[in-house]
Amino acid sequence: MNNSLRQYRKQANLTQSQVAQRVNVTSRTIISIEKGQYKPSLILAYKLATLFHTDIETLFNLATYVEAEKDEKKS
């Protein structure tokens, strides 16, 4: 899943470990989300969006994800 977590984290001058501690997950979870290898639960997405003072749609580029999913179904 395409997301902007890394950009928001770096802008806030936080490490992956610091973000993980603040939302009560492991650093590995944050790494996997940043790499697009893991789709967070709605609750985790909300916690991350709240931490960075943004909304879930913006943080996780949901419009792009929905469009890509539509394209996959057409194929």
CHARMM internal coordinates of N, CA and C (Angstrom, degrees):
IC EDIT
DIST 1 N 1 CA 1.4515
DIST 1 CA 1 C 1.5242
ANGL 1 N 1 CA 1 C 108.74
DIST 1 C 2 N 1.3144
ANGL 1 CA 1 C 2 N 115.31
DIHE 1 N 1 CA 1 C 2 N 126.47
DIST 2 N 2 CA 1.4560
ANGL 1 C 2 N 2 CA 121.97
DIHE 1 CA 1 C 2 N 2 CA 178.73
DIST 2 CA 2 C 1.5305
ANGL 2 N 2 CA 2 C 109.44
DIHE 1 C 2 N 2 CA 2 C -69.28
DIST 2 C 3 N 1.3257
ANGL 2 CA 2 C 3 N 117.35
DIHE 2 N 2 CA 2 C 3 N 132.64
DIST 3 N 3 CA 1.4565
ANGL 2 C 3 N 3 CA 119.94
DIHE 2 CA 2 C 3 N 3 CA 179.51
DIST 3 CA 3 C 1.5261
ANGL 3 N 3 CA 3 C 110.76
DIHE 2 C 3 N 3 CA 3 C -151.55
DIST 3 C 4 N 1.3189
ANGL 3 CA 3 C 4 N 115.16
DIHE 3 N 3 CA 3 C 4 N 169.41
DIST 4 N 4 CA 1.4665
ANGL 3 C 4 N 4 CA 122.09
DIHE 3 CA 3 C 4 N 4 CA -178.68
DIST 4 CA 4 C 1.5230
ANGL 4 N 4 CA 4 C 111.38
DIHE 3 C 4 N 4 CA 4 C -111.99
DIST 4 C 5 N 1.3025
ANGL 4 CA 4 C 5 N 117.27
DIHE 4 N 4 CA 4 C 5 N 20.49
DIST 5 N 5 CA 1.4610
ANGL 4 C 5 N 5 CA 120.72
DIHE 4 CA 4 C 5 N 5 CA -175.85
DIST 5 CA 5 C 1.5262
ANGL 5 N 5 CA 5 C 111.95
DIHE 4 C 5 N 5 CA 5 C -57.96
DIST 5 C 6 N 1.3204
ANGL 5 CA 5 C 6 N 117.48
DIHE 5 N 5 CA 5 C 6 N -46.26
DIST 6 N 6 CA 1.4658
ANGL 5 C 6 N 6 CA 120.53
DIHE 5 CA 5 C 6 N 6 CA -178.72
DIST 6 CA 6 C 1.5349
ANGL 6 N 6 CA 6 C 110.54
DIHE 5 C 6 N 6 CA 6 C -58.43
DIST 6 C 7 N 1.3225
ANGL 6 CA 6 C 7 N 117.38
DIHE 6 N 6 CA 6 C 7 N -44.30
DIST 7 N 7 CA 1.4636
ANGL 6 C 7 N 7 CA 120.66
DIHE 6 CA 6 C 7 N 7 CA -179.13
DIST 7 CA 7 C 1.5283
ANGL 7 N 7 CA 7 C 111.32
DIHE 6 C 7 N 7 CA 7 C -63.78
DIST 7 C 8 N 1.3215
ANGL 7 CA 7 C 8 N 116.26
DIHE 7 N 7 CA 7 C 8 N -44.89
DIST 8 N 8 CA 1.4677
ANGL 7 C 8 N 8 CA 119.59
DIHE 7 CA 7 C 8 N 8 CA 178.58
DIST 8 CA 8 C 1.5272
ANGL 8 N 8 CA 8 C 110.67
DIHE 7 C 8 N 8 CA 8 C -64.10
DIST 8 C 9 N 1.3273
ANGL 8 CA 8 C 9 N 116.68
DIHE 8 N 8 CA 8 C 9 N -41.04
DIST 9 N 9 CA 1.4640
ANGL 8 C 9 N 9 CA 120.35
DIHE 8 CA 8 C 9 N 9 CA -179.75
DIST 9 CA 9 C 1.5208
ANGL 9 N 9 CA 9 C 111.03
DIHE 8 C 9 N 9 CA 9 C -62.90
DIST 9 C 10 N 1.3250
ANGL 9 CA 9 C 10 N 116.47
DIHE 9 N 9 CA 9 C 10 N -46.43
DIST 10 N 10 CA 1.4698
ANGL 9 C 10 N 10 CA 120.13
DIHE 9 CA 9 C 10 N 10 CA -179.12
DIST 10 CA 10 C 1.5231
ANGL 10 N 10 CA 10 C 111.20
DIHE 9 C 10 N 10 CA 10 C -66.40
DIST 10 C 11 N 1.3297
ANGL 10 CA 10 C 11 N 116.45
DIHE 10 N 10 CA 10 C 11 N -38.68
DIST 11 N 11 CA 1.4589
ANGL 10 C 11 N 11 CA 120.37
DIHE 10 CA 10 C 11 N 11 CA 178.06
DIST 11 CA 11 C 1.5306
ANGL 11 N 11 CA 11 C 110.83
DIHE 10 C 11 N 11 CA 11 C -61.74
DIST 11 C 12 N 1.3291
ANGL 11 CA 11 C 12 N 116.48
DIHE 11 N 11 CA 11 C 12 N -34.39
DIST 12 N 12 CA 1.4665
ANGL 11 C 12 N 12 CA 121.85
DIHE 11 CA 11 C 12 N 12 CA 178.75
DIST 12 CA 12 C 1.5290
ANGL 12 N 12 CA 12 C 111.58
DIHE 11 C 12 N 12 CA 12 C -84.01
DIST 12 C 13 N 1.3419
ANGL 12 CA 12 C 13 N 116.16
DIHE 12 N 12 CA 12 C 13 N -1.06
DIST 13 N 13 CA 1.4603
ANGL 12 C 13 N 13 CA 121.96
DIHE 12 CA 12 C 13 N 13 CA 179.93
DIST 13 CA 13 C 1.5348
ANGL 13 N 13 CA 13 C 112.09
DIHE 12 C 13 N 13 CA 13 C 57.43
DIST 13 C 14 N 1.3408
ANGL 13 CA 13 C 14 N 114.85
DIHE 13 N 13 CA 13 C 14 N 45.66
DIST 14 N 14 CA 1.4638
ANGL 13 C 14 N 14 CA 121.15
DIHE 13 CA 13 C 14 N 14 CA 178.61
DIST 14 CA 14 C 1.5209
ANGL 14 N 14 CA 14 C 110.03
DIHE 13 C 14 N 14 CA 14 C -116.05
DIST 14 C 15 N 1.3090
ANGL 14 CA 14 C 15 N 115.81
DIHE 14 N 14 CA 14 C 15 N 149.12
DIST 15 N 15 CA 1.4589
ANGL 14 C 15 N 15 CA 120.52
DIHE 14 CA 14 C 15 N 15 CA 173.95
DIST 15 CA 15 C 1.5246
ANGL 15 N 15 CA 15 C 108.91
DIHE 14 C 15 N 15 CA 15 C -85.84
DIST 15 C 16 N 1.3174
ANGL 15 CA 15 C 16 N 115.82
DIHE 15 N 15 CA 15 C 16 N 165.67
DIST 16 N 16 CA 1.4616
ANGL 15 C 16 N 16 CA 120.12
DIHE 15 CA 15 C 16 N 16 CA 175.82
DIST 16 CA 16 C 1.5202
ANGL 16 N 16 CA 16 C 110.09
DIHE 15 C 16 N 16 CA 16 C -59.93
DIST 16 C 17 N 1.2957
ANGL 16 CA 16 C 17 N 116.11
DIHE 16 N 16 CA 16 C 17 N -38.68
DIST 17 N 17 CA 1.4610
ANGL 16 C 17 N 17 CA 121.08
DIHE 16 CA 16 C 17 N 17 CA 179.96
DIST 17 CA 17 C 1.5328
ANGL 17 N 17 CA 17 C 111.48
DIHE 16 C 17 N 17 CA 17 C -64.78
DIST 17 C 18 N 1.3247
ANGL 17 CA 17 C 18 N 117.21
DIHE 17 N 17 CA 17 C 18 N -41.41
DIST 18 N 18 CA 1.4605
ANGL 17 C 18 N 18 CA 120.78
DIHE 17 CA 17 C 18 N 18 CA 179.08
DIST 18 CA 18 C 1.5260
ANGL 18 N 18 CA 18 C 111.23
DIHE 17 C 18 N 18 CA 18 C -64.75
DIST 18 C 19 N 1.3209
ANGL 18 CA 18 C 19 N 116.62
DIHE 18 N 18 CA 18 C 19 N -41.85
DIST 19 N 19 CA 1.4659
ANGL 18 C 19 N 19 CA 120.28
DIHE 18 CA 18 C 19 N 19 CA 177.74
DIST 19 CA 19 C 1.5251
ANGL 19 N 19 CA 19 C 109.24
DIHE 18 C 19 N 19 CA 19 C -62.67
DIST 19 C 20 N 1.3219
ANGL 19 CA 19 C 20 N 115.81
DIHE 19 N 19 CA 19 C 20 N -45.88
DIST 20 N 20 CA 1.4621
ANGL 19 C 20 N 20 CA 120.55
DIHE 19 CA 19 C 20 N 20 CA -179.70
DIST 20 CA 20 C 1.5275
ANGL 20 N 20 CA 20 C 111.25
DIHE 19 C 20 N 20 CA 20 C -57.21
DIST 20 C 21 N 1.3145
ANGL 20 CA 20 C 21 N 117.49
DIHE 20 N 20 CA 20 C 21 N -44.93
DIST 21 N 21 CA 1.4609
ANGL 20 C 21 N 21 CA 121.43
DIHE 20 CA 20 C 21 N 21 CA 179.49
DIST 21 CA 21 C 1.5214
ANGL 21 N 21 CA 21 C 111.49
DIHE 20 C 21 N 21 CA 21 C -61.89
DIST 21 C 22 N 1.3327
ANGL 21 CA 21 C 22 N 116.36
DIHE 21 N 21 CA 21 C 22 N -40.07
DIST 22 N 22 CA 1.4664
ANGL 21 C 22 N 22 CA 120.29
DIHE 21 CA 21 C 22 N 22 CA -176.52
DIST 22 CA 22 C 1.5251
ANGL 22 N 22 CA 22 C 113.13
DIHE 21 C 22 N 22 CA 22 C -70.19
DIST 22 C 23 N 1.3359
ANGL 22 CA 22 C 23 N 116.87
DIHE 22 N 22 CA 22 C 23 N -25.94
DIST 23 N 23 CA 1.4699
ANGL 22 C 23 N 23 CA 119.07
DIHE 22 CA 22 C 23 N 23 CA 179.84
DIST 23 CA 23 C 1.5301
ANGL 23 N 23 CA 23 C 112.00
DIHE 22 C 23 N 23 CA 23 C -110.94
DIST 23 C 24 N 1.3423
ANGL 23 CA 23 C 24 N 115.45
DIHE 23 N 23 CA 23 C 24 N 8.35
DIST 24 N 24 CA 1.4627
ANGL 23 C 24 N 24 CA 122.66
DIHE 23 CA 23 C 24 N 24 CA 172.95
DIST 24 CA 24 C 1.5323
ANGL 24 N 24 CA 24 C 113.93
DIHE 23 C 24 N 24 CA 24 C 63.09
DIST 24 C 25 N 1.3382
ANGL 24 CA 24 C 25 N 115.83
DIHE 24 N 24 CA 24 C 25 N 48.89
DIST 25 N 25 CA 1.4651
ANGL 24 C 25 N 25 CA 122.35
DIHE 24 CA 24 C 25 N 25 CA 172.96
DIST 25 CA 25 C 1.5222
ANGL 25 N 25 CA 25 C 107.96
DIHE 24 C 25 N 25 CA 25 C -133.80
DIST 25 C 26 N 1.3207
ANGL 25 CA 25 C 26 N 116.83
DIHE 25 N 25 CA 25 C 26 N 178.50
DIST 26 N 26 CA 1.4606
ANGL 25 C 26 N 26 CA 119.94
DIHE 25 CA 25 C 26 N 26 CA 177.75
DIST 26 CA 26 C 1.5256
ANGL 26 N 26 CA 26 C 110.25
DIHE 25 C 26 N 26 CA 26 C -84.97
DIST 26 C 27 N 1.3084
ANGL 26 CA 26 C 27 N 115.69
DIHE 26 N 26 CA 26 C 27 N 159.78
DIST 27 N 27 CA 1.4665
ANGL 26 C 27 N 27 CA 120.96
DIHE 26 CA 26 C 27 N 27 CA 175.21
DIST 27 CA 27 C 1.5148
ANGL 27 N 27 CA 27 C 110.17
DIHE 26 C 27 N 27 CA 27 C -59.83
DIST 27 C 28 N 1.3181
ANGL 27 CA 27 C 28 N 116.24
DIHE 27 N 27 CA 27 C 28 N -36.26
DIST 28 N 28 CA 1.4754
ANGL 27 C 28 N 28 CA 120.99
DIHE 27 CA 27 C 28 N 28 CA 179.65
DIST 28 CA 28 C 1.5361
ANGL 28 N 28 CA 28 C 111.22
DIHE 27 C 28 N 28 CA 28 C -59.62
DIST 28 C 29 N 1.3147
ANGL 28 CA 28 C 29 N 116.77
DIHE 28 N 28 CA 28 C 29 N -35.94
DIST 29 N 29 CA 1.4571
ANGL 28 C 29 N 29 CA 120.38
DIHE 28 CA 28 C 29 N 29 CA 177.80
DIST 29 CA 29 C 1.5244
ANGL 29 N 29 CA 29 C 110.64
DIHE 28 C 29 N 29 CA 29 C -63.79
DIST 29 C 30 N 1.3235
ANGL 29 CA 29 C 30 N 116.79
DIHE 29 N 29 CA 29 C 30 N -45.15
DIST 30 N 30 CA 1.4636
ANGL 29 C 30 N 30 CA 120.99
DIHE 29 CA 29 C 30 N 30 CA 179.77
DIST 30 CA 30 C 1.5311
ANGL 30 N 30 CA 30 C 109.81
DIHE 29 C 30 N 30 CA 30 C -64.29
DIST 30 C 31 N 1.3174
ANGL 30 CA 30 C 31 N 117.11
DIHE 30 N 30 CA 30 C 31 N -42.96
DIST 31 N 31 CA 1.4666
ANGL 30 C 31 N 31 CA 121.17
DIHE 30 CA 30 C 31 N 31 CA 177.82
DIST 31 CA 31 C 1.5208
ANGL 31 N 31 CA 31 C 110.11
DIHE 30 C 31 N 31 CA 31 C -58.77
DIST 31 C 32 N 1.3203
ANGL 31 CA 31 C 32 N 117.05
DIHE 31 N 31 CA 31 C 32 N -46.46
DIST 32 N 32 CA 1.4664
ANGL 31 C 32 N 32 CA 121.50
DIHE 31 CA 31 C 32 N 32 CA -178.72
DIST 32 CA 32 C 1.5268
ANGL 32 N 32 CA 32 C 112.03
DIHE 31 C 32 N 32 CA 32 C -64.85
DIST 32 C 33 N 1.3162
ANGL 32 CA 32 C 33 N 117.24
DIHE 32 N 32 CA 32 C 33 N -38.42
DIST 33 N 33 CA 1.4643
ANGL 32 C 33 N 33 CA 120.24
DIHE 32 CA 32 C 33 N 33 CA 177.27
DIST 33 CA 33 C 1.5220
ANGL 33 N 33 CA 33 C 109.83
DIHE 32 C 33 N 33 CA 33 C -65.14
DIST 33 C 34 N 1.3286
ANGL 33 CA 33 C 34 N 116.84
DIHE 33 N 33 CA 33 C 34 N -45.98
DIST 34 N 34 CA 1.4625
ANGL 33 C 34 N 34 CA 120.66
DIHE 33 CA 33 C 34 N 34 CA -179.55
DIST 34 CA 34 C 1.5286
ANGL 34 N 34 CA 34 C 111.72
DIHE 33 C 34 N 34 CA 34 C -60.20
DIST 34 C 35 N 1.3199
ANGL 34 CA 34 C 35 N 116.95
DIHE 34 N 34 CA 34 C 35 N -35.45
DIST 35 N 35 CA 1.4704
ANGL 34 C 35 N 35 CA 120.98
DIHE 34 CA 34 C 35 N 35 CA 179.67
DIST 35 CA 35 C 1.5248
ANGL 35 N 35 CA 35 C 112.55
DIHE 34 C 35 N 35 CA 35 C -80.67
DIST 35 C 36 N 1.3193
ANGL 35 CA 35 C 36 N 117.03
DIHE 35 N 35 CA 35 C 36 N -5.93
DIST 36 N 36 CA 1.4523
ANGL 35 C 36 N 36 CA 121.10
DIHE 35 CA 35 C 36 N 36 CA -179.16
DIST 36 CA 36 C 1.5131
ANGL 36 N 36 CA 36 C 113.28
DIHE 35 C 36 N 36 CA 36 C 77.05
DIST 36 C 37 N 1.3291
ANGL 36 CA 36 C 37 N 116.61
DIHE 36 N 36 CA 36 C 37 N 19.40
DIST 37 N 37 CA 1.4559
ANGL 36 C 37 N 37 CA 121.56
DIHE 36 CA 36 C 37 N 37 CA -178.08
DIST 37 CA 37 C 1.5228
ANGL 37 N 37 CA 37 C 113.12
DIHE 36 C 37 N 37 CA 37 C -94.94
DIST 37 C 38 N 1.3256
ANGL 37 CA 37 C 38 N 116.50
DIHE 37 N 37 CA 37 C 38 N -6.31
DIST 38 N 38 CA 1.4651
ANGL 37 C 38 N 38 CA 120.54
DIHE 37 CA 37 C 38 N 38 CA -175.25
DIST 38 CA 38 C 1.5213
ANGL 38 N 38 CA 38 C 108.93
DIHE 37 C 38 N 38 CA 38 C -142.35
DIST 38 C 39 N 1.3183
ANGL 38 CA 38 C 39 N 116.82
DIHE 38 N 38 CA 38 C 39 N 132.61
DIST 39 N 39 CA 1.4561
ANGL 38 C 39 N 39 CA 122.28
DIHE 38 CA 38 C 39 N 39 CA 175.55
DIST 39 CA 39 C 1.5324
ANGL 39 N 39 CA 39 C 107.42
DIHE 38 C 39 N 39 CA 39 C -97.88
DIST 39 C 40 N 1.3164
ANGL 39 CA 39 C 40 N 117.01
DIHE 39 N 39 CA 39 C 40 N 117.83
DIST 40 N 40 CA 1.4600
ANGL 39 C 40 N 40 CA 119.16
DIHE 39 CA 39 C 40 N 40 CA -177.48
DIST 40 CA 40 C 1.5277
ANGL 40 N 40 CA 40 C 111.88
DIHE 39 C 40 N 40 CA 40 C -72.07
DIST 40 C 41 N 1.3088
ANGL 40 CA 40 C 41 N 115.47
DIHE 40 N 40 CA 40 C 41 N 157.52
DIST 41 N 41 CA 1.4671
ANGL 40 C 41 N 41 CA 120.54
DIHE 40 CA 40 C 41 N 41 CA 173.26
DIST 41 CA 41 C 1.5261
ANGL 41 N 41 CA 41 C 108.44
DIHE 40 C 41 N 41 CA 41 C -65.29
DIST 41 C 42 N 1.2956
ANGL 41 CA 41 C 42 N 116.32
DIHE 41 N 41 CA 41 C 42 N 164.13
DIST 42 N 42 CA 1.4570
ANGL 41 C 42 N 42 CA 120.94
DIHE 41 CA 41 C 42 N 42 CA 178.34
DIST 42 CA 42 C 1.5300
ANGL 42 N 42 CA 42 C 110.35
DIHE 41 C 42 N 42 CA 42 C -60.22
DIST 42 C 43 N 1.3114
ANGL 42 CA 42 C 43 N 116.85
DIHE 42 N 42 CA 42 C 43 N -39.95
DIST 43 N 43 CA 1.4669
ANGL 42 C 43 N 43 CA 121.00
DIHE 42 CA 42 C 43 N 43 CA -179.64
DIST 43 CA 43 C 1.5290
ANGL 43 N 43 CA 43 C 110.49
DIHE 42 C 43 N 43 CA 43 C -64.59
DIST 43 C 44 N 1.3272
ANGL 43 CA 43 C 44 N 117.67
DIHE 43 N 43 CA 43 C 44 N -44.61
DIST 44 N 44 CA 1.4642
ANGL 43 C 44 N 44 CA 120.31
DIHE 43 CA 43 C 44 N 44 CA 179.25
DIST 44 CA 44 C 1.5255
ANGL 44 N 44 CA 44 C 110.17
DIHE 43 C 44 N 44 CA 44 C -66.22
DIST 44 C 45 N 1.3148
ANGL 44 CA 44 C 45 N 117.89
DIHE 44 N 44 CA 44 C 45 N -41.74
DIST 45 N 45 CA 1.4644
ANGL 44 C 45 N 45 CA 120.89
DIHE 44 CA 44 C 45 N 45 CA 177.62
DIST 45 CA 45 C 1.5306
ANGL 45 N 45 CA 45 C 110.22
DIHE 44 C 45 N 45 CA 45 C -59.21
DIST 45 C 46 N 1.3197
ANGL 45 CA 45 C 46 N 116.24
DIHE 45 N 45 CA 45 C 46 N -41.60
DIST 46 N 46 CA 1.4684
ANGL 45 C 46 N 46 CA 121.02
DIHE 45 CA 45 C 46 N 46 CA 178.38
DIST 46 CA 46 C 1.5312
ANGL 46 N 46 CA 46 C 110.78
DIHE 45 C 46 N 46 CA 46 C -63.78
DIST 46 C 47 N 1.3318
ANGL 46 CA 46 C 47 N 117.16
DIHE 46 N 46 CA 46 C 47 N -44.72
DIST 47 N 47 CA 1.4638
ANGL 46 C 47 N 47 CA 120.69
DIHE 46 CA 46 C 47 N 47 CA 179.50
DIST 47 CA 47 C 1.5226
ANGL 47 N 47 CA 47 C 110.85
DIHE 46 C 47 N 47 CA 47 C -60.87
DIST 47 C 48 N 1.3276
ANGL 47 CA 47 C 48 N 116.91
DIHE 47 N 47 CA 47 C 48 N -42.28
DIST 48 N 48 CA 1.4654
ANGL 47 C 48 N 48 CA 120.81
DIHE 47 CA 47 C 48 N 48 CA 179.95
DIST 48 CA 48 C 1.5258
ANGL 48 N 48 CA 48 C 111.11
DIHE 47 C 48 N 48 CA 48 C -66.75
DIST 48 C 49 N 1.3179
ANGL 48 CA 48 C 49 N 116.61
DIHE 48 N 48 CA 48 C 49 N -43.82
DIST 49 N 49 CA 1.4636
ANGL 48 C 49 N 49 CA 120.07
DIHE 48 CA 48 C 49 N 49 CA 178.95
DIST 49 CA 49 C 1.5311
ANGL 49 N 49 CA 49 C 110.53
DIHE 48 C 49 N 49 CA 49 C -62.44
DIST 49 C 50 N 1.3121
ANGL 49 CA 49 C 50 N 116.28
DIHE 49 N 49 CA 49 C 50 N -42.17
DIST 50 N 50 CA 1.4644
ANGL 49 C 50 N 50 CA 120.71
DIHE 49 CA 49 C 50 N 50 CA 178.27
DIST 50 CA 50 C 1.5222
ANGL 50 N 50 CA 50 C 111.00
DIHE 49 C 50 N 50 CA 50 C -63.37
DIST 50 C 51 N 1.3147
ANGL 50 CA 50 C 51 N 116.97
DIHE 50 N 50 CA 50 C 51 N -43.05
DIST 51 N 51 CA 1.4664
ANGL 50 C 51 N 51 CA 121.63
DIHE 50 CA 50 C 51 N 51 CA 179.04
DIST 51 CA 51 C 1.5247
ANGL 51 N 51 CA 51 C 111.13
DIHE 50 C 51 N 51 CA 51 C -56.76
DIST 51 C 52 N 1.3323
ANGL 51 CA 51 C 52 N 116.77
DIHE 51 N 51 CA 51 C 52 N -39.12
DIST 52 N 52 CA 1.4576
ANGL 51 C 52 N 52 CA 120.78
DIHE 51 CA 51 C 52 N 52 CA -176.69
DIST 52 CA 52 C 1.5297
ANGL 52 N 52 CA 52 C 113.15
DIHE 51 C 52 N 52 CA 52 C -99.86
DIST 52 C 53 N 1.3223
ANGL 52 CA 52 C 53 N 116.98
DIHE 52 N 52 CA 52 C 53 N 12.66
DIST 53 N 53 CA 1.4658
ANGL 52 C 53 N 53 CA 122.58
DIHE 52 CA 52 C 53 N 53 CA 175.45
DIST 53 CA 53 C 1.5324
ANGL 53 N 53 CA 53 C 111.89
DIHE 52 C 53 N 53 CA 53 C 53.89
DIST 53 C 54 N 1.3070
ANGL 53 CA 53 C 54 N 115.17
DIHE 53 N 53 CA 53 C 54 N 47.96
DIST 54 N 54 CA 1.4547
ANGL 53 C 54 N 54 CA 121.56
DIHE 53 CA 53 C 54 N 54 CA 176.87
DIST 54 CA 54 C 1.5196
ANGL 54 N 54 CA 54 C 108.05
DIHE 53 C 54 N 54 CA 54 C -139.65
DIST 54 C 55 N 1.3186
ANGL 54 CA 54 C 55 N 116.98
DIHE 54 N 54 CA 54 C 55 N -173.85
DIST 55 N 55 CA 1.4546
ANGL 54 C 55 N 55 CA 119.35
DIHE 54 CA 54 C 55 N 55 CA 177.71
DIST 55 CA 55 C 1.5344
ANGL 55 N 55 CA 55 C 109.96
DIHE 54 C 55 N 55 CA 55 C -109.52
DIST 55 C 56 N 1.3017
ANGL 55 CA 55 C 56 N 115.68
DIHE 55 N 55 CA 55 C 56 N 162.58
DIST 56 N 56 CA 1.4648
ANGL 55 C 56 N 56 CA 121.72
DIHE 55 CA 55 C 56 N 56 CA -176.94
DIST 56 CA 56 C 1.5214
ANGL 56 N 56 CA 56 C 111.01
DIHE 55 C 56 N 56 CA 56 C -59.73
DIST 56 C 57 N 1.3250
ANGL 56 CA 56 C 57 N 116.18
DIHE 56 N 56 CA 56 C 57 N -42.04
DIST 57 N 57 CA 1.4696
ANGL 56 C 57 N 57 CA 120.52
DIHE 56 CA 56 C 57 N 57 CA -177.67
DIST 57 CA 57 C 1.5271
ANGL 57 N 57 CA 57 C 111.58
DIHE 56 C 57 N 57 CA 57 C -58.59
DIST 57 C 58 N 1.3147
ANGL 57 CA 57 C 58 N 116.55
DIHE 57 N 57 CA 57 C 58 N -42.14
DIST 58 N 58 CA 1.4607
ANGL 57 C 58 N 58 CA 121.34
DIHE 57 CA 57 C 58 N 58 CA -179.26
DIST 58 CA 58 C 1.5248
ANGL 58 N 58 CA 58 C 111.00
DIHE 57 C 58 N 58 CA 58 C -72.66
DIST 58 C 59 N 1.3125
ANGL 58 CA 58 C 59 N 116.80
DIHE 58 N 58 CA 58 C 59 N -47.29
DIST 59 N 59 CA 1.4604
ANGL 58 C 59 N 59 CA 120.83
DIHE 58 CA 58 C 59 N 59 CA -177.03
DIST 59 CA 59 C 1.5249
ANGL 59 N 59 CA 59 C 111.98
DIHE 58 C 59 N 59 CA 59 C -61.45
DIST 59 C 60 N 1.3217
ANGL 59 CA 59 C 60 N 116.51
DIHE 59 N 59 CA 59 C 60 N -38.39
DIST 60 N 60 CA 1.4638
ANGL 59 C 60 N 60 CA 119.83
DIHE 59 CA 59 C 60 N 60 CA -175.96
DIST 60 CA 60 C 1.5326
ANGL 60 N 60 CA 60 C 113.82
DIHE 59 C 60 N 60 CA 60 C -106.42
DIST 60 C 61 N 1.3310
ANGL 60 CA 60 C 61 N 117.75
DIHE 60 N 60 CA 60 C 61 N 13.28
DIST 61 N 61 CA 1.4705
ANGL 60 C 61 N 61 CA 122.08
DIHE 60 CA 60 C 61 N 61 CA 174.95
DIST 61 CA 61 C 1.5294
ANGL 61 N 61 CA 61 C 110.95
DIHE 60 C 61 N 61 CA 61 C 46.37
DIST 61 C 62 N 1.3144
ANGL 61 CA 61 C 62 N 116.63
DIHE 61 N 61 CA 61 C 62 N 51.39
DIST 62 N 62 CA 1.4554
ANGL 61 C 62 N 62 CA 120.88
DIHE 61 CA 61 C 62 N 62 CA -172.81
DIST 62 CA 62 C 1.5231
ANGL 62 N 62 CA 62 C 113.63
DIHE 61 C 62 N 62 CA 62 C -63.54
DIST 62 C 63 N 1.3180
ANGL 62 CA 62 C 63 N 118.21
DIHE 62 N 62 CA 62 C 63 N -31.96
DIST 63 N 63 CA 1.4631
ANGL 62 C 63 N 63 CA 119.94
DIHE 62 CA 62 C 63 N 63 CA 179.09
DIST 63 CA 63 C 1.5286
ANGL 63 N 63 CA 63 C 110.25
DIHE 62 C 63 N 63 CA 63 C -62.00
DIST 63 C 64 N 1.3225
ANGL 63 CA 63 C 64 N 116.80
DIHE 63 N 63 CA 63 C 64 N -41.83
DIST 64 N 64 CA 1.4655
ANGL 63 C 64 N 64 CA 121.86
DIHE 63 CA 63 C 64 N 64 CA 178.34
DIST 64 CA 64 C 1.5237
ANGL 64 N 64 CA 64 C 110.43
DIHE 63 C 64 N 64 CA 64 C -64.20
DIST 64 C 65 N 1.3204
ANGL 64 CA 64 C 65 N 116.74
DIHE 64 N 64 CA 64 C 65 N -41.42
DIST 65 N 65 CA 1.4558
ANGL 64 C 65 N 65 CA 121.86
DIHE 64 CA 64 C 65 N 65 CA -179.97
DIST 65 CA 65 C 1.5242
ANGL 65 N 65 CA 65 C 111.08
DIHE 64 C 65 N 65 CA 65 C -63.70
DIST 65 C 66 N 1.3296
ANGL 65 CA 65 C 66 N 116.73
DIHE 65 N 65 CA 65 C 66 N -43.78
DIST 66 N 66 CA 1.4644
ANGL 65 C 66 N 66 CA 121.28
DIHE 65 CA 65 C 66 N 66 CA -179.34
DIST 66 CA 66 C 1.5299
ANGL 66 N 66 CA 66 C 110.17
DIHE 65 C 66 N 66 CA 66 C -63.91
DIST 66 C 67 N 1.3186
ANGL 66 CA 66 C 67 N 117.51
DIHE 66 N 66 CA 66 C 67 N -42.25
DIST 67 N 67 CA 1.4685
ANGL 66 C 67 N 67 CA 121.42
DIHE 66 CA 66 C 67 N 67 CA 178.69
DIST 67 CA 67 C 1.5263
ANGL 67 N 67 CA 67 C 111.21
DIHE 66 C 67 N 67 CA 67 C -63.36
DIST 67 C 68 N 1.3265
ANGL 67 CA 67 C 68 N 116.59
DIHE 67 N 67 CA 67 C 68 N -43.22
DIST 68 N 68 CA 1.4656
ANGL 67 C 68 N 68 CA 120.49
DIHE 67 CA 67 C 68 N 68 CA 179.07
DIST 68 CA 68 C 1.5216
ANGL 68 N 68 CA 68 C 110.60
DIHE 67 C 68 N 68 CA 68 C -63.19
DIST 68 C 69 N 1.3187
ANGL 68 CA 68 C 69 N 116.89
DIHE 68 N 68 CA 68 C 69 N -39.00
DIST 69 N 69 CA 1.4626
ANGL 68 C 69 N 69 CA 121.29
DIHE 68 CA 68 C 69 N 69 CA 179.02
DIST 69 CA 69 C 1.5341
ANGL 69 N 69 CA 69 C 110.04
DIHE 68 C 69 N 69 CA 69 C -65.10
DIST 69 C 70 N 1.3215
ANGL 69 CA 69 C 70 N 117.58
DIHE 69 N 69 CA 69 C 70 N -39.63
DIST 70 N 70 CA 1.4716
ANGL 69 C 70 N 70 CA 120.88
DIHE 69 CA 69 C 70 N 70 CA 177.31
DIST 70 CA 70 C 1.5244
ANGL 70 N 70 CA 70 C 110.68
DIHE 69 C 70 N 70 CA 70 C -62.38
DIST 70 C 71 N 1.3308
ANGL 70 CA 70 C 71 N 116.08
DIHE 70 N 70 CA 70 C 71 N -43.10
DIST 71 N 71 CA 1.4640
ANGL 70 C 71 N 71 CA 121.09
DIHE 70 CA 70 C 71 N 71 CA 179.56
DIST 71 CA 71 C 1.5238
ANGL 71 N 71 CA 71 C 111.60
DIHE 70 C 71 N 71 CA 71 C -62.04
DIST 71 C 72 N 1.3311
ANGL 71 CA 71 C 72 N 116.99
DIHE 71 N 71 CA 71 C 72 N -38.31
DIST 72 N 72 CA 1.4725
ANGL 71 C 72 N 72 CA 121.54
DIHE 71 CA 71 C 72 N 72 CA 179.21
DIST 72 CA 72 C 1.5294
ANGL 72 N 72 CA 72 C 110.31
DIHE 71 C 72 N 72 CA 72 C -64.30
DIST 72 C 73 N 1.3171
ANGL 72 CA 72 C 73 N 116.87
DIHE 72 N 72 CA 72 C 73 N -39.48
DIST 73 N 73 CA 1.4688
ANGL 72 C 73 N 73 CA 120.60
DIHE 72 CA 72 C 73 N 73 CA -178.61
DIST 73 CA 73 C 1.5202
ANGL 73 N 73 CA 73 C 111.61
DIHE 72 C 73 N 73 CA 73 C -69.13
DIST 73 C 74 N 1.3226
ANGL 73 CA 73 C 74 N 117.62
DIHE 73 N 73 CA 73 C 74 N -27.82
DIST 74 N 74 CA 1.4605
ANGL 73 C 74 N 74 CA 121.64
DIHE 73 CA 73 C 74 N 74 CA 178.75
DIST 74 CA 74 C 1.5175
ANGL 74 N 74 CA 74 C 111.82
DIHE 73 C 74 N 74 CA 74 C -72.24
DIST 74 C 75 N 1.3139
ANGL 74 CA 74 C 75 N 115.84
DIHE 74 N 74 CA 74 C 75 N -27.76
DIST 75 N 75 CA 1.4702
ANGL 74 C 75 N 75 CA 119.72
DIHE 74 CA 74 C 75 N 75 CA -176.35
DIST 75 CA 75 C 1.5016
ANGL 75 N 75 CA 75 C 113.01
DIHE 74 C 75 N 75 CA 75 C -75.97
END
COOR INIT
IC SEED 1 N 1 CA 1 C
IC BUILD
